[in-house]
Amino acid sequence: MFSRWLFLSALTVALPGFAWADGASSDFSEDAPSAEQSDPRGEELFAEFTRLHLAAETGEPQALFDLGAYFYQQQNYAGARKWWGKAAEAGMARAQIQLAMLYRQGDGGPQDKAEAARWFRKAAEQGDAGAQNEMGVLYWGGEGVDKDRVQAGTWFERAAEAGSEDAETNLGWFYLDDSQGIYDAASEEEAALQDRYAASREKAFQWFCKAATRGDSRAQFKVGEAYWNGSGAGMNKLQARLWLEKAAQQQDAEAIAWLKTAEGTAWYTRLENWAHAALDGELSGTADCSGAPDRRHADRGVESASPEPEAVEASAVDAAEAVDAAEAASQ
């Protein structure tokens, strides 16, 4: 459900492969690679390794990181853990993230999810948006830390504010999910935080809309679903169709299945007529995030979402009114 890193980000060192000597001690000779005898590039590769190793011995964090990346690319994960560990200890956020991933996967040494969480936190506390999002995922799932809804929401929000697109999507899922109960608050401040991060379909809609407008297909499906059900947003079948089609165009399986099931039904045929009219310039057919209901549903007590998410373009309410006027004129 939640978006997170699959594994390591792009590394800075790109070199051809060769065999490595066993071990990754601090001694240069044990760290050094042993090129295959048939490889004519052996001297060149050894010279490059020597350059990286000498640079790393200065203790400069980027040099330490580069040597760790060099080891990682040769699948010597113990060496990568060692040198990324040195860069991480020197305070380099990127190295802290890569080291955390090695601990989480158990590459280059024992798996230790608590140690992975510790390093993710160090990078997150330095303001890295990806690490902040990861902390939200860890607290939500209780991976290496105790499950904590308030902590998960806090880290997701910090990540979203720092520019993490994954965190925006994750906040949609977070507010949609009410499976984690709220425990007794020990103080008024704690009670306020629990209330702030309680499940809310309206907040879920707002965050899914932010992700949907930047092209996230799963978020587009959830926005369409919210409009269709009137859950977290005003019931608006035209907007539901527009957002579901956006998701389907990106091969979202649920959106495609939903639209195939709907094809041929009376309401879907009418919505198609609205869309054709929109293409002819007779009414607005633009997907928006206003949360506004179709006017014909507004009198049924359907609660609309907060207007905070910005509209992409004109509201579908105008489209529905234009269709009504056109139908009345033709009678």
C-alpha positions in Angstrom: 0.0 0.0 0.0 2.5 2.6 1.1 5.1 4.0 -1.3 8.8 3.4 -0.2 12.2 2.9 -1.7 12.6 -0.4 -3.5 16.4 -0.3 -2.9 19.5 1.8 -3.4 19.4 5.0 -5.3 21.7 5.7 -8.3 25.3 5.6 -7.2 28.1 8.0 -8.3 30.8 5.4 -9.3 30.3 3.3 -12.4 33.1 0.9 -13.2 33.5 -2.5 -15.0 33.2 -5.6 -12.8 36.0 -7.8 -11.6 36.7 -10.3 -8.8 37.4 -9.2 -5.3 39.8 -10.5 -2.7 38.0 -12.1 0.3 37.4 -9.8 3.3 37.0 -6.1 3.8 39.5 -5.2 6.5 41.0 -1.7 7.0 44.2 -3.0 5.5 44.6 -1.8 1.9 45.9 -5.2 0.6 42.8 -6.9 1.9 40.4 -4.3 0.5 42.1 -4.3 -2.9 40.5 -6.1 -5.9 42.2 -9.0 -7.7 41.5 -8.7 -11.4 41.0 -11.8 -13.5 44.3 -12.7 -15.2 42.6 -12.7 -18.6 41.3 -9.1 -18.0 43.5 -6.6 -19.8 42.0 -3.8 -17.7 43.4 -5.1 -14.5 46.0 -2.4 -14.0 43.5 0.3 -14.9 41.0 -1.1 -12.5 43.5 -1.4 -9.7 44.7 2.2 -10.3 41.1 3.4 -10.0 40.6 1.5 -6.8 43.8 2.9 -5.4 42.7 6.4 -6.2 39.4 5.9 -4.4 41.0 4.2 -1.4 43.6 7.0 -1.0 40.8 9.6 -1.2 38.8 7.7 1.4 41.7 7.6 3.8 41.4 11.4 4.1 38.1 10.9 5.9 36.2 13.2 3.5 32.5 11.9 3.5 32.0 12.0 -0.3 35.2 10.0 -0.8 34.1 7.4 1.8 30.7 7.2 0.2 32.3 6.7 -3.3 34.4 3.8 -2.1 31.4 2.2 -0.5 29.5 2.6 -3.8 32.5 1.0 -5.6 32.3 -2.0 -3.3 28.5 -2.2 -3.6 28.7 -2.3 -7.4 31.0 -5.3 -7.2 28.5 -7.0 -4.9 31.0 -6.9 -2.0 28.3 -5.8 0.5 30.5 -6.1 3.5 32.9 -3.6 2.0 29.9 -1.3 1.1 28.6 -1.6 4.7 32.0 -0.7 6.1 32.7 2.4 4.0 29.1 3.7 3.9 29.2 3.2 7.7 32.2 5.5 7.9 30.5 8.2 5.7 27.3 7.8 7.7 29.2 8.3 11.0 30.6 11.5 9.4 27.1 12.8 9.1 26.4 12.2 5.4 22.6 11.7 5.0 22.9 9.8 1.7 25.3 7.3 3.2 23.0 7.0 6.3 20.1 6.0 3.9 22.2 3.5 2.0 23.6 2.0 5.2 20.0 1.7 6.6 19.0 -0.2 3.5 21.8 -2.7 3.8 20.8 -3.3 7.4 17.2 -3.7 6.4 18.0 -6.2 3.7 20.7 -8.0 5.7 23.3 -7.4 2.9 27.0 -7.4 4.0 26.1 -8.6 7.6 23.3 -9.6 9.9 19.8 -8.1 9.2 18.9 -5.5 11.8 15.7 -3.6 11.3 16.1 -1.6 14.5 19.6 -0.4 13.3 18.1 0.4 9.9 15.4 2.5 11.5 18.1 4.3 13.6 20.0 5.3 10.4 16.9 6.3 8.6 16.0 8.5 11.5 19.4 10.2 11.4 18.9 11.1 7.7 15.3 12.2 8.4 16.3 14.5 11.2 18.7 16.2 8.7 15.7 17.0 6.5 15.9 14.3 3.9 12.4 14.0 2.5 12.8 10.4 1.4 14.1 9.3 4.8 11.2 11.2 6.5 8.7 9.3 4.3 10.5 6.0 5.2 10.1 6.8 8.9 6.4 7.2 8.4 6.2 3.8 6.7 8.3 2.2 9.5 6.1 3.6 12.3 2.9 2.6 10.4 4.1 -1.0 10.0 6.1 -1.3 13.2 9.3 -2.2 11.4 12.3 -1.7 13.6 10.2 0.6 15.8 6.9 0.3 17.8 3.8 0.9 15.8 2.7 4.5 16.4 0.0 6.2 14.3 0.8 9.7 15.5 4.5 9.3 14.7 3.7 7.9 11.3 1.4 10.8 10.5 3.9 13.3 11.8 6.7 11.9 9.6 4.5 11.6 6.5 3.5 15.3 6.9 7.1 16.4 7.3 8.1 14.5 4.2 5.2 15.9 2.2 6.1 19.4 3.3 9.7 18.8 2.2 8.6 17.8 -1.3 8.2 14.0 -1.1 5.5 12.9 -3.7 5.4 9.5 -2.2 4.5 11.0 1.2 1.5 12.8 -0.4 0.2 9.5 -1.7 0.9 7.8 1.6 -1.0 10.4 3.5 -4.1 9.5 1.4 -3.8 5.9 2.4 -2.9 6.9 6.0 -6.1 8.9 6.5 -8.2 6.3 4.7 -7.1 3.5 7.1 -8.8 3.4 10.5 -7.4 -0.1 11.4 -5.0 1.3 14.0 -7.0 2.2 17.1 -6.4 5.3 19.3 -5.0 4.6 22.7 -5.8 6.6 25.9 -4.1 9.9 25.8 -1.8 10.8 28.7 -2.2 14.5 28.2 -4.3 17.1 26.4 -1.4 17.6 23.9 -1.4 13.9 23.1 -5.1 13.9 22.7 -4.9 16.7 20.3 -2.4 14.8 18.2 -4.5 11.7 18.2 -7.4 13.8 17.0 -5.3 15.4 14.3 -4.1 12.1 12.9 -7.4 10.2 13.2 -8.8 8.5 10.1 -10.6 11.0 7.9 -12.0 10.4 4.4 -12.1 14.1 3.8 -8.3 14.4 4.5 -7.6 11.3 2.5 -9.4 12.9 -0.5 -7.3 16.0 -0.1 -4.0 14.2 -0.1 -5.0 11.8 -2.9 -6.0 14.8 -5.0 -2.6 16.4 -4.5 -1.0 13.1 -5.7 -3.5 12.7 -8.5 -2.9 16.1 -10.0 0.8 15.3 -10.4 -0.1 12.0 -12.2 -0.2 9.2 -9.6 -2.5 6.6 -11.1 -3.5 4.9 -7.9 -4.4 8.3 -6.4 -6.4 9.1 -9.5 -8.4 5.9 -9.0 -9.0 6.8 -5.3 -10.2 10.3 -6.3 -12.6 8.8 -8.8 -13.8 6.3 -6.3 -14.4 9.1 -3.7 -16.4 11.1 -6.2 -18.5 8.1 -7.2 -19.4 7.1 -3.6 -19.6 10.6 -2.2 -17.1 9.5 0.4 -14.7 12.3 1.4 -16.0 14.4 -1.5 -19.3 15.4 -2.9 -21.0 12.7 -5.0 -20.2 13.6 -8.6 -20.5 10.9 -11.2 -19.0 13.0 -14.0 -15.8 13.8 -12.0 -15.7 10.1 -11.0 -15.6 9.1 -14.7 -13.0 11.7 -15.6 -10.6 10.6 -12.8 -11.1 6.9 -13.4 -10.3 7.4 -17.1 -7.1 9.3 -16.2 -6.1 6.3 -14.1 -7.1 3.8 -16.8 -5.0 5.7 -19.3 -2.0 4.9 -17.1 -3.0 1.2 -17.1 -4.3 1.1 -13.5 -5.9 -2.3 -13.3 -8.7 -1.4 -10.9 -9.7 1.6 -13.0 -9.7 -0.4 -16.2 -11.8 -3.2 -14.6 -14.2 -0.6 -13.1 -14.8 1.2 -16.4 -15.3 -2.1 -18.3 -17.9 -3.1 -15.9 -19.6 0.2 -16.2 -19.7 0.4 -20.0 -23.2 0.1 -21.5 -25.0 1.1 -18.3 -27.5 3.9 -18.6 -25.6 6.4 -16.4 -22.3 5.7 -18.2 -23.8 6.3 -21.6 -25.1 9.6 -20.4 -21.7 10.5 -19.0 -20.2 9.7 -22.3 -22.6 12.2 -23.9 -21.5 14.8 -21.4 -17.8 14.1 -22.3 -18.5 14.4 -26.1 -20.2 17.7 -25.4 -17.2 18.9 -23.4 -14.9 18.1 -26.4 -17.2 20.2 -28.6 -16.8 23.1 -26.2 -20.4 23.0 -25.0 -19.5 22.4 -21.4 -16.5 21.8 -19.1 -15.3 18.2 -18.8 -12.1 18.8 -16.9 -11.1 16.6 -13.9 -10.9 18.8 -10.8 -10.1 18.4 -7.1 -12.7 20.8 -5.8 -14.6 18.0 -4.1 -17.8 19.7 -5.2 -20.9 17.5 -5.6 -22.9 17.3 -8.8 -25.8 19.7 -8.2 -28.4 17.0 -8.4 -26.8 15.2 -5.4 -26.3 18.3 -3.3 -29.8 18.2 -1.8 -29.4 14.6 -0.6 -27.3 15.5 2.4 -24.0 14.4 0.8 -21.2 16.0 2.7 -18.6 17.6 0.5 -14.9 17.7 1.2 -12.9 20.6 2.4 -12.2 23.0 -0.6 -8.5 23.1 0.3 -7.2 21.0 -2.7 -7.0 23.4 -5.6 -9.2 22.8 -8.7 -7.4 21.8 -11.8 -9.9 23.7 -13.9 -13.6 24.4 -14.0 -16.0 22.5 -11.7 -18.1 19.6 -13.0 -21.1 21.3 -11.4 -21.1 23.8 -14.2 -21.0 20.8 -16.6 -24.0 19.2 -15.1 -26.0 22.5 -15.2 -25.1 23.0 -18.9 -26.3 19.5 -19.7 -29.6 20.1 -17.9 -30.1 23.3 -19.8 -29.4 21.7 -23.1 -31.8 18.8 -22.4 -34.5 21.3 -21.4 -34.1 23.3 -24.5 -34.4 20.2 -26.7 -37.8 19.2 -25.2 
